[in-house]
Amino acid sequence: MPDKIRFGVYELDRDAMELRKNGVLIRLQEQPFRVLAILSGRPGEIITRQELQEQIWGKDTFVDFDNGLNTAINKLREALGDSSDSPRFIQTLPRRGYRFVAPVTGNIPTEHRGATAPSSAVSDLGITKSRPRRPSVVKTAALVMAGVLVALVIARVVLLRKSRTPTPQETRHMTSEGFGPRLSRDGKLLAYVSSRGGDVPHIWVQQTAGGEAIPVTSGPDPDDQVDFSPDGTHIIFASGRGGGGIYIGPTLPGEPRLVVGGAFGGIGLARFSPTGDKILYLTDYYKAFTVPVDGSQPALLDFNRDFRLDGPPRWSPSGNEVYFYGVRKREAEKPGGWWVVSLDGGNPRRLRLPGVEEGHENFAVVHAWTRTKDDREWIVYSVSNGDAWKLLRVEISARGQVGEKAEQLTSGTDELGDSALSEDGKLAYSVESFSQSIYEIPTNDRGQKVGPTVQLSLSGRDERSLSVSRDGRWMVYDATRPGTPNTVLLRDLRSGADRLLDDRGRERGSGGATSISPDGSKVIFVRDCKSGIFAWDPPLHCGFMVSAAGGQVERVCKFCIPRGFSSNGSGVLIEKYNQIGNEYHSTIAALDLATKTEKDFLKGQDLYYAFFSWDDHWVVFQKKLDDPKAKILIAPVRNGVAAKEGEWIAVTDGRYSDDKPQFSPDGNTVYFTSTRDGYLCIWAQRLDSTTKRPLGPPVAYEHFHNSMGKDASLWRRKTDLVVARDKMLINLPELRSDIWMMQVE
């Protein structure tokens, strides 16, 4: 077996018995590690429970093997963020065993690859040689065989007439690092956007029959939204290079040229016409244009006058029509829908899809309208309900009529991304999943790092809003599992045991913003306290308190988000939201938990994330400027009241999106998250021990250049940073996108 293998963002080192995610060590016990080593060492194979027992526990073991293996598999799924219902790594085959389904890179030993039967061993396949038969017997057998073949042909025809349900072949996993898959018309090439091999997203192309993907664009500027020319020799894509715009280039690596300019992110979603001479694209004002591939004058399409587009337009296979999601401007109060419009004029017609209720077309996404080799036209679309989705196809007649019954191609969970259908029936689609994980950095009482960063193995898929007691033993966090409400959990970081404090997240709305008292005795968390408006609207948030031992939950503040406790746990700093015009602005108040009374603490607007120093003599907080820019400030606290703005000390200068400040235990350092290097990382600012003024510039404390890449800054609000006497904890976002491919009939 090779020493190291890689799958997705994970690396398994068998010799060192280490599992790392994006280079960060994940704590894993010996038995789960050995199970993972066996499964990942033989990807695609079914490993029986008996074989795992023999290799790990031994043939003559007397322990409770079934319970031990089940526990090991569960621990593995927790560490990998995997699910038994929708496995990305470990698939359970009931009564048979397990199979590792993720693609593995590394030298897989020859003995673990699929074996073939020797061609000489004919008798082993159940075929034996016999003497020649008499002619009469041969004739009889031939007649019988002919009759059987005729019957089979008739049955086949009858079955095809009764049902057109496609017969999918096995789904193939193409990559774990790709977005926006596109297929060439002949189905031989797959293109997608990926950040692999670097930090900037570029266009990658690979052969669908096999082989390694290669980057066909490069450079410091991001590329996105790729499409193939009809003959497969060129691609178009949106790019930030040269000020931004739509570029055309060869399918192989080469120098692209600008077709039409526009700010990156504000122009794109481009597609070649079926004839390859024009490009259809959308601007940030949701206006649809066509432009010749030579880059001459773009043309605004006529239907923009009558429709408000809510999505990018696409070509029909003929190239004479386009389809899009939108609403007539004169019927703006009505729900949107899918429309087909001729470029030569004529009345637009609704594109009504089977299984989609009238007025609810926004729950269906049209991915492709393709003419296949047999000269039939198909629309591929998806419908979703929560985390579950289905990908369907429906046939379009020569007169443009939509079939009455759709056929399901595949289904799944998480978020379905883009999909594409080629003329030869290849279907490529992406499945995206967003998760958050908690990482632990061991420190001393001065906040200095004293050991490697590790990922905590928790049971949720979305772990956020964490807080920790000052001794580092108790951590409270909000967790989300598929199909379950948000739960507030208290974890004993010594034993690894969780205690449920609240599971009414679905009843009370979205969760978040947990805070534990310094001694770990009580917990405050946020739930929505008013229904009927969007759950993310700040004025809906209320604070609820519960004993760390469990028990009755009580509301302690309204229209607030609790943050930092005082040292003795008698009070907590809260963000209070005030409406000014159509906007809400946050100020900082102090809440007395015994009397439930509030008083102003920090005067000013747009103040967030206020936390006391450990001696209560200082408070650190964030002031938001023009989004996403913000600065970190410190104010002295006298007799429980923070000083006025004139005495505030600027820790950072407001040029970056600095966020989530925390004092070190000795009060001489402020830690905060920032995207100042293009990623969401932890930074540190040393302070004068007396005045708390900065000593020199901020320095990078811990880098997390993870799978979110530079998009991590978009998720900075979902990240929390907390400091204890012996550790620092942070939750970080991760976005994964798998591209799959299948052949449909």
Summary of the structure (lengths in Angstrom):
residues: 745
radius of gyration: 30.2
end to end distance: 39.1
largest distance: 113.0
contacts: 2363
relative contact order: 0.08
helix: 14%
strand: 44%
